[in-house]
Amino acid sequence: SILESVLKEETNLSEKYPEILYLEEKERMEIIPGVLKIKGKIDRVDANASGKECLVIDYKTSRDVSGIISKAKKLEKLQLMLYAKMVEVKNPALKVKGICIYGLRDGKIFDIEVDDISGFIKNALKKAEETVINIRNGNFSKPEKRKCWRCKYQGICR
């Protein structure tokens, strides 16, 4: 059952990261000076016993958690890496050791496994910076497959 999965995951998690530092923490900060300010709600950050290393956790209700992880690894979805950077900016003494998705449909935690988490976050920041600069310069295209229903820039989007 889901409750059994959650209990198992929380037990395993608390062995390595026993302290919940942030829970649904709303943040707004500049993470690339002069280029990128973001705001968001970081679902959860757990710290190890020393308080020097942490895990950034994002809750998802999606049925396709593996798809989200795949897109994150290809830097097509940057949310979690930007949240990890926000954690590092907020608390420079804290080192992000992992980024995970907590699937709420099945109660399982999925790690975004990469060899070098620090380099991965840096690459995500570089991608975000490039994207912001391209948007500011008008270098972007409107997706053809879907309509951006909630976008207030539909009338001027290329």
C-alpha positions as CSV (number, residue, x, y, z in Angstrom):
1,S,0.0,0.0,0.0
2,I,1.0,3.6,-0.3
3,L,1.2,4.1,3.4
4,E,3.6,1.2,3.7
5,S,5.8,2.6,0.9
6,V,5.9,6.0,2.6
7,L,6.8,4.5,6.0
8,K,9.6,2.5,4.4
9,E,10.9,5.5,2.4
10,E,10.8,7.8,5.4
11,T,12.6,5.3,7.6
12,N,15.3,4.9,5.0
13,L,15.6,8.6,4.4
14,S,15.8,9.4,8.1
15,E,18.8,7.1,8.5
16,K,20.9,9.2,6.2
17,Y,19.2,12.6,6.5
18,P,17.5,12.7,10.0
19,E,16.7,16.5,10.0
20,I,14.1,18.2,7.9
21,L,15.5,21.7,7.4
22,Y,12.9,23.2,5.1
23,L,9.3,22.2,4.4
24,E,7.4,24.1,1.7
25,E,9.8,26.9,1.9
26,K,8.9,29.9,-0.3
27,E,11.9,31.6,-1.7
28,R,12.6,34.5,-4.0
29,M,16.2,35.2,-4.8
30,E,18.8,36.1,-7.4
31,I,20.7,33.0,-8.2
32,I,22.7,34.4,-11.2
33,P,23.6,38.0,-10.5
34,G,22.1,40.4,-13.0
35,V,20.6,37.6,-15.0
36,L,18.2,35.3,-13.1
37,K,15.9,35.9,-10.2
38,I,13.5,33.1,-9.4
39,K,10.8,32.4,-6.9
40,G,9.5,29.1,-5.9
41,K,8.4,26.8,-3.2
42,I,11.0,24.2,-2.2
43,D,9.0,21.2,-1.0
44,R,11.5,19.7,1.3
45,V,15.2,19.8,2.3
46,D,16.6,17.1,4.6
47,A,20.1,17.4,6.3
48,N,22.4,14.7,7.5
49,A,23.4,14.5,11.1
50,S,26.3,16.9,10.7
51,G,24.1,19.5,9.1
52,K,26.6,20.0,6.3
53,E,25.0,17.9,3.5
54,C,21.4,17.8,2.3
55,L,18.9,16.3,0.0
56,V,16.5,18.4,-2.0
57,I,13.1,16.7,-2.4
58,D,10.3,17.7,-4.7
59,Y,6.8,16.1,-4.3
60,K,5.1,15.1,-7.5
61,T,1.6,13.7,-8.2
62,S,2.5,12.9,-11.8
63,R,2.1,9.3,-13.0
64,D,5.2,9.8,-15.1
65,V,8.0,10.4,-12.5
66,S,10.5,8.5,-14.7
67,G,9.7,11.0,-17.6
68,I,10.3,13.9,-15.3
69,I,13.6,12.4,-14.1
70,S,14.7,11.8,-17.7
71,K,13.9,15.4,-18.7
72,A,15.8,16.7,-15.7
73,K,18.9,14.6,-16.6
74,K,18.8,16.0,-20.1
75,L,18.4,19.6,-18.7
76,E,15.0,19.9,-20.3
77,K,13.4,20.5,-16.8
78,L,15.5,22.7,-14.6
79,Q,13.2,23.3,-11.6
80,L,14.9,20.9,-9.1
81,M,18.4,22.0,-10.0
82,L,17.4,25.7,-9.6
83,Y,15.9,24.8,-6.2
84,A,19.1,23.1,-5.2
85,K,21.0,26.3,-6.1
86,M,18.6,28.3,-4.1
87,V,19.3,26.1,-1.1
88,E,23.1,26.6,-1.6
89,V,22.6,30.4,-1.9
90,K,20.5,30.5,1.2
91,N,22.9,28.4,3.3
92,P,26.4,28.4,1.8
93,A,27.7,26.0,4.4
94,L,25.3,23.3,3.2
95,K,26.3,21.0,0.3
96,V,23.6,19.5,-1.8
97,K,24.4,15.8,-2.1
98,G,21.2,14.7,-4.0
99,I,18.1,15.7,-5.7
100,C,15.0,13.5,-5.5
101,I,11.4,13.3,-6.5
102,Y,8.9,11.9,-4.0
103,G,6.2,10.2,-6.0
104,L,2.9,10.8,-4.2
105,R,1.0,8.3,-6.2
106,D,3.1,5.4,-5.0
107,G,4.9,6.8,-2.0
108,K,8.4,6.1,-3.5
109,I,11.4,8.3,-3.7
110,F,13.3,8.5,-6.9
111,D,16.8,9.9,-7.0
112,I,18.0,11.9,-10.0
113,E,21.3,9.9,-10.3
114,V,24.2,11.8,-11.7
115,D,27.9,11.4,-11.2
116,D,28.7,14.9,-10.2
117,I,25.8,16.7,-8.5
118,S,27.7,20.0,-8.2
119,G,28.6,20.0,-11.9
120,F,25.0,19.0,-12.8
121,I,23.7,22.0,-10.9
122,K,26.2,24.3,-12.6
123,N,25.2,23.0,-16.0
124,A,21.6,23.6,-15.2
125,L,22.4,27.2,-14.2
126,K,24.3,27.7,-17.5
127,K,21.3,26.3,-19.4
128,A,18.9,28.6,-17.5
129,E,21.2,31.6,-18.1
130,E,21.3,30.8,-21.9
131,T,17.5,30.5,-22.0
132,V,17.0,33.8,-20.2
133,I,19.4,35.6,-22.5
134,N,17.7,34.1,-25.6
135,I,14.3,35.1,-24.4
136,R,15.5,38.7,-23.7
137,N,16.9,38.8,-27.2
138,G,13.7,37.5,-28.8
139,N,15.4,34.2,-29.8
140,F,12.7,31.7,-29.0
141,S,10.0,29.9,-30.9
142,K,6.4,29.2,-30.0
143,P,5.7,25.5,-29.5
144,E,3.8,24.1,-32.4
145,K,2.4,21.0,-30.8
146,R,0.4,22.8,-28.1
147,K,-1.1,26.1,-27.3
148,C,0.1,28.0,-24.3
149,W,-3.3,28.6,-22.8
150,R,-2.2,30.5,-19.7
151,C,0.6,32.5,-21.4
152,K,-0.2,36.2,-21.4
153,Y,2.3,36.7,-24.3
154,Q,0.4,34.5,-26.9
155,G,-0.3,37.5,-29.1
156,I,3.3,38.5,-29.5
157,C,5.0,35.1,-29.3
158,R,6.8,34.0,-32.5
